[in-house]
Amino acid sequence: MRSIRVETTGATILLTEAPTPKLKDRQSGEVATDATTGETLMRLGVVYIESGESSLLQVSVPESGITDGLALGSPVTLLGLIARPWESVFNGQQRHGIAFRAEAVAPAALPASAPQYGQDAA
């Protein structure tokens, strides 16, 4: 299926789950790797906030794309973020969703123009 590039310029993204190895098979504990490079994939959680709406996302990032200085609750930048629709059959039931993947995750600053809670935007 086609990958869709996600524009993150106007969004605030906060780290909610620290990077951990992504599992390919939960029962065996097999770690997921990139199909092209063989590099270990990491999974992290973020809250994506844009236009007054928020979504919790799980994002896969190659291990080499995890930057030092990440802290839970702090803003991050997801470089090269893409969304890829997927579908599969599990235990006879059709399942589908959207998988998110970034080339890298790095610390970021909160936008200076972001209104604070309880204050009107200027």
PyMOL commands that set and color helices and strands:
alter all, ss='L'
color gray80, all
select helices_A, chain A and resi 63-65
alter helices_A, ss='H'
color red, helices_A
select strands_A, chain A and resi 4-5+12-21+23-25+30-31+41-50+53-62+76-79+82-90+93-101+104-107
alter strands_A, ss='S'
color yellow, strands_A
deselect
rebuild
show_as cartoon
